[in-house]
Structures are given as C-alpha cells and as structure tokens.
Amino acid sequence: MRIHNPILAGLAVLASTAAVAAPSAPNDAYLAGYAAAVLEQRLGWQPGSYTLDVSEGRMRLDAREHDDAAAAQEALAAIGGVRKVRVASASEPAGSTPGRWFPTTELFRPSLADPKEPRFFVSSRHYDTSTDTLWLAEVGYGANFPVYGRVDEAGNGWNVGISGGLFGLFNLEADSFDLINADYTVGMPLTWRQGNTSGRLRLYHQSSHLGDEFLLNAAPERVNLSFEALEGLIAYDLTPFRIYGGGEVLLHREPADLDRLMAHAGIEYFSASATTLLPGLRGRPFAGLDLKSYAEHDWSIDRSLKVGMQFDAPHSDHFLRLSIDGYRGYSPHGQFYDDRISYLGLGVMFGI
C-alpha cells in the first residue's frame, strides 16, 4: 500500500476527533473572563491595573501595582479548571527577579510536530520510499533541561540549559528488528518568554550512525553526517493556536559541501478545553504542522504532521500523547538526508 497523502489523512482524523469531543472543562477565554470578574468585582482592582495571560489553564498575573497579590493568587487558584497561577507582586518589582538554579518553568514549548525535537516517544510507521515500502519504528529519548534562569512569578524571563536526544530507526520487518540509523543531538538552548511571545536560541551538535546489522545486510554507501548548527525560533501564542518561525545555519559540517541554511516554521492547535474521561483524567485534541526547507534541497518543503489526543490530570505537568504521525519530504533520518520519503503511523509520546 502506497501512502499518497499522510497530511490529508491526519487532517481527516483531526476533524473526526473534534466532532466527537464534548468539552466539559472551561476554556481559556472563559477562565480569563472569570478571573477578571474576580479581580475587579471581589477585590476591587481597576481594569488596566494588572495584566493577565491564560494559556492551557495556566494563569500568569502581573499584579505589581497591588499589595494584595497573595489574596488574588488564592482566589484565582480556587477557580475550577485552573491548573496553576503565577503572580508577580508588588514586593517583586520589574527587573529584580533573582536568578535560580534548575528552574522548572518551560518558557519555550517544544514544537508538537518537529521530528527532531528531543522527547520520549515511540512511533510505528509505514514508509514509502523511492525503492521500497516497509514498516519501520522510530524510538526517541531526550529532553530540554533548564540549568539556570531568571523567571518572574508571571512566567516571564529567560533560561539557559542543556538538551540532548537520541533518535533510533528500526526495521520491523527484519527478524531482529535491525537498527538502521541513529541520530544523536546535544545542545545548549537559551529560551525566553514575555507574555504570549517566546523564543529559543540553540547551539547544537548532531551526528548520525548506521546500525551494525544494516551495514552487514544491506552494505549501503555510508555517509559520515555530522554538523554543528545555530538555531533560532520565535513563537507567538494565539490560544488555542500557536505559530512559530525561524531557521538554522550550519557552522561546521561534514560532508563539507552541505549547504548551510534552513528555514523553519509551523502552526499548532492545542485545545483550550479538556474532556473529562475518568475522574482525575482529562483528554484534549491537538494538531501540529511543522515545515522545514533546506538550501541543500533547493528549498523544497518537508512537511511533518501530528494529530491526536493528550491525556493529563489537573495540577500535573506530566502527560501522555497518542498521535497519528505523517510526513512527506526529504528524510529526517540523518544518513538518508538525500532520500525522498513519506510515512504514516501511530505514535506515543510521554511528557515527564
């Protein structure tokens, strides 16, 4: 079976998912209106004397003009559907936020559909290449780990940290599920957020290696792919959507004749409303379309799509995502970067 358009297939599933999801938890717009009523009617705050941002049930309140920020935080946290409240109070004026080792606040949310974003996942896929069709599985291990930063109670500031990832591609049709390709990445990201705008500047290294069984059985022409790159991305939250864009430049690369530039953009939908599936367990639909275009490939656009459901719990940052994964373009698997492929599969991702 050839996969002609995984992007359209994924969008069809998103439409059916949205049709059956019956939200039973308040969305961000409702929470923002409710919070404004609490602040202005119960606490007597004047409109314009505070700034409130709500995203995915998390509230960021800038209350530096008020002395009763603690009462505001308690009142907002009591609103049903609110996951977390961060408040910048009068006792912490702008510019005085102290630095902190190992901050927990994630300022730049990792892209939903970027196939090279460090994360913990497994995805079983049917590949369509120029020479064959076959079932493969990709397994990933990785995370972004903030080391030091300055983040105020409203969630604005910056972090610097380390990131690393391993992406292994396995042949499900081989007797021993042979490892075909492994990509390793390690980097130093600087992330920041101000209101609905966030960004990431990351210097990272990637190296790619073929599996031993694949080398013995297929005897491919090996390419020693290795490079250092500087990535820059800026995102803007338009709840329930997010858009982002930027690119990369290769600093040192092997092969030495690789073109240096890549453009990167995407759009995401993450439902602000959750459906209660079981007591304490919620589900919400999401979709992400990631686009990359390399000078090496004459600016042809590679498209990656993820559509599915996230399962999480109130007051927890852990989650599980089930998704349909689609891709069309040049291969994101290092050693095969010059091959055109498409795939469609099912993925499971863990947020820890």
C-alpha positions as CSV (number, residue, x, y, z in Angstrom):
1,M,0.0,0.0,0.0
2,R,1.4,3.4,-1.0
3,I,0.8,6.4,1.2
4,H,-0.2,9.2,-1.1
5,N,-1.0,11.9,1.3
6,P,-0.4,11.4,5.1
7,I,-1.1,15.1,5.7
8,L,-4.7,14.9,4.4
9,A,-5.2,11.6,6.3
10,G,-4.2,13.3,9.5
11,L,-6.4,16.3,9.0
12,A,-9.3,14.0,8.4
13,V,-8.7,12.3,11.7
14,L,-8.5,15.7,13.4
15,A,-11.8,16.6,12.0
16,S,-13.4,13.4,13.3
17,T,-11.8,13.9,16.7
18,A,-13.0,17.4,17.1
19,A,-16.5,16.3,16.1
20,V,-16.8,13.8,18.9
21,A,-15.0,15.7,21.7
22,A,-17.5,17.3,24.0
23,P,-15.7,19.7,26.2
24,S,-16.6,19.6,29.8
25,A,-13.9,21.8,31.2
26,P,-13.8,25.6,30.8
27,N,-11.7,27.0,28.1
28,D,-9.0,29.8,28.4
29,A,-11.4,32.6,27.3
30,Y,-13.9,31.6,29.9
31,L,-11.2,31.4,32.6
32,A,-9.8,34.8,31.7
33,G,-13.3,36.4,31.9
34,Y,-14.0,34.7,35.2
35,A,-10.6,35.8,36.6
36,A,-11.2,39.4,35.6
37,A,-14.5,39.4,37.3
38,V,-12.9,38.0,40.5
39,L,-10.2,40.6,40.5
40,E,-12.3,43.6,39.6
41,Q,-15.6,42.8,41.5
42,R,-14.4,40.8,44.5
43,L,-11.0,42.5,45.1
44,G,-11.9,45.9,43.6
45,W,-9.0,46.1,41.1
46,Q,-9.3,48.6,38.3
47,P,-9.2,47.4,34.7
48,G,-5.8,48.1,33.3
49,S,-4.0,48.0,36.7
50,Y,-3.0,44.4,36.0
51,T,-2.0,42.0,33.2
52,L,-3.5,38.5,33.0
53,D,-2.4,35.8,30.5
54,V,-4.2,32.4,30.4
55,S,-2.8,29.5,28.4
56,E,-3.9,25.9,28.7
57,G,-5.4,26.6,32.1
58,R,-2.3,28.3,33.5
59,M,-2.6,31.9,34.6
60,R,0.2,34.5,34.7
61,L,-0.8,37.6,36.6
62,D,1.3,40.8,36.8
63,A,0.0,42.5,40.0
64,R,2.9,44.7,40.8
65,E,0.6,47.7,41.4
66,H,-1.3,45.9,44.1
67,D,-0.5,44.9,47.7
68,D,-3.0,42.1,47.9
69,A,-1.4,39.8,45.3
70,A,-1.5,36.8,47.7
71,A,-5.3,37.1,48.0
72,A,-5.6,37.4,44.2
73,Q,-3.5,34.2,43.8
74,E,-5.7,32.3,46.3
75,A,-8.9,33.5,44.7
76,L,-7.7,32.6,41.1
77,A,-6.4,29.2,42.2
78,A,-9.9,28.3,43.5
79,I,-11.5,28.7,40.1
80,G,-12.5,25.4,38.6
81,G,-10.3,24.4,35.6
82,V,-7.3,26.5,36.6
83,R,-4.1,24.4,36.6
84,K,-1.6,26.8,38.0
85,V,-1.4,30.5,39.0
86,R,1.8,32.5,38.9
87,V,1.7,36.1,40.3
88,A,4.3,38.9,40.1
89,S,3.6,41.0,43.2
90,A,4.5,44.5,44.4
91,S,7.2,43.0,46.5
92,E,9.0,41.9,43.4
93,P,9.3,44.9,41.1
94,A,10.3,44.6,37.5
95,G,14.0,43.8,37.0
96,S,14.5,42.5,40.5
97,T,13.8,38.8,39.8
98,P,16.6,36.7,41.3
99,G,18.4,34.0,39.4
100,R,17.6,30.4,40.1
101,W,19.4,27.1,39.5
102,F,17.4,24.4,37.8
103,P,14.2,26.3,37.2
104,T,11.1,24.2,36.3
105,T,9.2,26.7,34.2
106,E,9.2,25.8,30.5
107,L,9.4,29.1,28.6
108,F,9.5,27.9,25.0
109,R,7.2,25.0,24.4
110,P,8.8,22.3,22.2
111,S,7.2,22.0,18.8
112,L,4.5,19.4,18.5
113,A,5.4,18.0,15.1
114,D,9.2,18.7,14.7
115,P,10.6,15.2,14.1
116,K,14.0,16.3,15.6
117,E,12.6,17.8,18.9
118,P,14.2,16.0,21.9
119,R,11.5,13.9,23.5
120,F,10.5,10.4,24.8
121,F,8.4,8.6,22.2
122,V,7.9,5.5,20.0
123,S,6.2,5.6,16.6
124,S,5.4,2.7,14.3
125,R,5.1,3.8,10.7
126,H,4.6,2.5,7.1
127,Y,7.2,4.1,4.9
128,D,7.0,4.8,1.2
129,T,10.4,5.4,-0.4
130,S,11.7,5.6,-3.9
131,T,12.7,2.0,-3.8
132,D,10.5,0.2,-1.3
133,T,7.6,0.2,1.1
134,L,8.1,-1.2,4.6
135,W,7.2,-0.9,8.3
136,L,9.7,0.9,10.5
137,A,9.7,2.2,14.0
138,E,11.4,5.2,15.5
139,V,12.2,5.4,19.2
140,G,13.4,8.7,20.8
141,Y,14.9,9.6,24.1
142,G,15.6,13.2,25.0
143,A,14.6,16.3,26.8
144,N,15.4,20.0,27.3
145,F,16.8,20.7,30.8
146,P,17.0,24.3,32.1
147,V,20.1,24.8,34.3
148,Y,19.9,28.5,35.3
149,G,17.4,31.3,34.7
150,R,15.5,34.4,35.8
151,V,11.8,33.8,35.6
152,D,9.3,36.1,37.5
153,E,6.1,35.0,39.1
154,A,4.2,35.9,35.9
155,G,6.2,33.4,33.9
156,N,8.3,35.9,32.0
157,G,12.1,35.7,31.8
158,W,14.9,33.5,30.5
159,N,16.5,30.2,31.0
160,V,19.7,28.6,29.8
161,G,20.2,24.9,29.8
162,I,21.3,21.7,28.0
163,S,19.4,19.4,25.6
164,G,20.0,16.0,24.2
165,G,18.3,13.4,22.2
166,L,18.7,10.0,20.6
167,F,16.5,9.0,17.6
168,G,16.8,5.4,16.6
169,L,15.2,3.9,13.4
170,F,14.4,0.2,13.4
171,N,13.3,-2.2,10.7
172,L,10.2,-4.0,11.9
173,E,10.3,-6.5,9.0
174,A,13.7,-7.8,10.0
175,D,14.0,-10.9,12.2
176,S,15.8,-9.0,15.0
177,F,14.3,-5.5,14.3
178,D,17.6,-4.3,13.0
179,L,18.8,-0.8,13.9
180,I,19.0,1.2,10.6
181,N,20.1,4.7,11.7
182,A,20.7,6.5,14.9
183,D,20.9,10.3,15.2
184,Y,22.4,11.9,18.4
185,T,22.0,15.5,19.3
186,V,23.3,17.6,22.2
187,G,22.9,21.3,22.6
188,M,22.7,24.4,24.7
189,P,19.4,26.3,24.4
190,L,18.7,29.8,25.6
191,T,14.9,30.3,26.0
192,W,12.8,33.3,26.9
193,R,9.2,34.4,27.3
194,Q,7.5,37.8,27.5
195,G,3.7,37.4,27.6
196,N,2.5,35.5,24.6
197,T,5.8,35.7,22.8
198,S,8.6,33.1,23.4
199,G,11.8,32.1,21.7
200,R,14.7,29.7,21.6
201,L,18.3,30.2,20.5
202,R,20.2,26.9,20.5
203,L,23.7,25.8,19.6
204,Y,23.7,22.1,19.0
205,H,25.6,19.2,17.5
206,Q,24.2,16.2,15.6
207,S,26.0,13.1,14.5
208,S,24.4,10.1,12.6
209,H,25.4,6.4,12.5
210,L,24.2,3.3,10.7
211,G,23.3,0.1,12.6
212,D,25.7,-2.8,12.5
213,E,23.1,-5.3,11.2
214,F,22.0,-2.9,8.5
215,L,25.6,-2.4,7.4
216,L,26.2,-6.1,7.2
217,N,22.9,-7.0,5.4
218,A,22.4,-4.0,3.1
219,A,26.1,-2.9,2.5
220,P,25.0,0.7,1.9
221,E,27.2,3.6,0.8
222,R,27.9,5.2,4.1
223,V,27.8,9.0,4.6
224,N,29.5,10.5,7.6
225,L,26.9,13.1,8.5
226,S,27.9,15.4,11.4
227,F,27.4,19.1,12.0
228,E,27.1,21.9,14.5
229,A,24.2,24.3,13.9
230,L,22.8,27.5,15.4
231,E,19.0,27.5,15.6
232,G,16.7,30.5,16.2
233,L,12.9,30.2,16.7
234,I,10.3,32.7,17.8
235,A,6.7,31.7,18.7
236,Y,3.5,33.6,19.4
237,D,0.6,32.1,21.3
238,L,-2.9,32.8,19.8
239,T,-4.7,30.4,22.1
240,P,-5.7,27.7,21.1
241,F,-3.2,28.2,18.3
242,R,0.5,28.9,18.2
243,I,2.6,29.9,15.3
244,Y,6.4,29.9,15.1
245,G,9.2,30.5,12.7
246,G,12.9,30.9,12.3
247,G,15.7,28.8,10.9
248,E,19.2,27.3,11.3
249,V,22.7,27.9,9.9
250,L,25.3,25.1,9.8
251,L,28.6,26.2,11.3
252,H,30.8,23.2,10.8
253,R,29.5,20.3,8.7
254,E,30.6,17.0,7.2
255,P,30.3,16.5,4.3
256,A,31.9,19.9,3.8
257,D,29.8,20.7,0.7
258,L,26.5,20.7,2.6
259,D,24.6,24.0,2.1
260,R,24.4,25.9,5.4
261,L,20.9,27.4,5.6
262,M,17.5,26.0,6.6
263,A,14.1,27.8,7.1
264,H,11.7,26.5,9.7
265,A,8.0,27.4,10.5
266,G,4.9,25.8,11.9
267,I,1.4,26.1,13.3
268,E,-0.1,24.2,16.2
269,Y,-3.6,23.7,17.6
270,F,-3.9,22.7,21.3
271,S,-7.4,22.7,22.6
272,A,-8.0,25.0,25.5
273,S,-10.9,22.8,26.6
274,A,-10.5,19.4,28.1
275,T,-12.9,16.4,28.1
276,T,-13.1,14.6,31.4
277,L,-12.7,10.9,30.5
278,L,-12.4,9.4,34.0
279,P,-12.3,11.1,37.5
280,G,-9.0,13.0,37.5
281,L,-8.2,12.1,33.9
282,R,-8.7,14.6,31.0
283,G,-8.2,14.5,27.3
284,R,-7.7,17.3,24.8
285,P,-7.2,17.2,21.0
286,F,-4.1,18.7,19.4
287,A,-2.5,19.1,15.9
288,G,0.8,20.4,14.7
289,L,2.2,21.0,11.2
290,D,5.9,21.5,11.0
291,L,7.6,22.8,7.8
292,K,11.3,22.8,7.0
293,S,13.1,23.9,3.9
294,Y,16.8,23.3,3.2
295,A,19.1,25.1,0.8
296,E,20.7,21.7,0.3
297,H,17.4,20.5,-1.3
298,D,16.7,23.7,-3.4
299,W,14.3,24.9,-0.7
300,S,11.8,22.0,-1.2
301,I,9.4,22.0,1.8
302,D,9.4,19.0,4.2
303,R,6.1,18.5,6.0
304,S,5.5,16.8,9.3
305,L,2.1,16.4,10.8
306,K,1.0,15.1,14.2
307,V,-2.7,14.8,15.1
308,G,-4.1,13.2,18.3
309,M,-5.1,13.5,21.9
310,Q,-3.2,14.4,25.0
311,F,-4.1,12.8,28.3
312,D,-3.3,14.6,31.6
313,A,-4.5,15.4,35.1
314,P,-5.3,18.6,36.9
315,H,-2.3,20.2,38.7
316,S,0.2,17.9,36.9
317,D,2.7,18.7,34.2
318,H,3.0,15.0,33.2
319,F,1.1,13.8,30.2
320,L,0.7,11.1,27.5
321,R,0.0,11.8,23.8
322,L,-1.4,9.4,21.3
323,S,-1.0,10.6,17.7
324,I,-1.2,9.9,14.0
325,D,2.2,10.8,12.5
326,G,2.5,11.8,8.9
327,Y,5.5,13.0,6.9
328,R,6.4,13.9,3.3
329,G,9.7,15.3,2.0
330,Y,13.4,14.6,2.3
331,S,14.2,12.1,5.0
332,P,14.8,13.5,8.6
333,H,16.9,10.4,9.4
334,G,20.5,11.6,9.2
335,Q,22.3,9.1,6.9
336,F,19.4,9.2,4.4
337,Y,19.0,13.0,4.2
338,D,19.1,13.0,0.3
339,D,16.2,10.4,0.0
340,R,12.6,11.5,-0.5
341,I,10.1,9.6,1.7
342,S,6.6,9.6,3.1
343,Y,5.2,7.8,6.1
344,L,2.0,7.4,8.1
345,G,2.0,5.8,11.5
346,L,0.9,5.8,15.1
347,G,2.9,7.4,17.9
348,V,3.0,7.5,21.7
349,M,4.9,10.3,23.5
350,F,5.5,10.8,27.2
351,G,5.9,14.2,28.9
352,I,7.8,13.8,32.1
